[in-house]
């Protein structure tokens, strides 16, 4: 999924890499997030719990494999379902083109995750929440 965000790349990067910010917009609508570890370095751990609106907690463990400041983040989701996510940040003046790519182990796994968890809609909501959060911080 790609989206042009109305914020400079440095601000988008900060909102993506600072735990105190990402916890405020991460997850589908109705979810909250608690981050216990977020080490934005190659090999660094990212552990979080997404709290569903029904009270269910979803533990997530990931490991960053590539970090290029203001350009790219790649992480492996180590919890089930396993996948690799690549986030690319491309400066476009005062805007940022964000590309969010998730690579699953198989087409069947991707289809299951979309059907079981609504991952496609959740990703869309995540980006929309990021846009709202950016708008609030771009004014400050």
Secondary structure, DSSP 8 states (H G I E B T S, - for coil): -EEEESS-HHHHHHHHH-HHHHTTT-SSTT-EEEEEEE--STT-EEEEEEE-TTS-EEEEEEEEEEEETTTEEEEEE-SSS-EEEEEEEEEETTEEEEEEEEEES-HHHHHHHHHHH-HHHHHHHHHHHHHHHHHHHH--
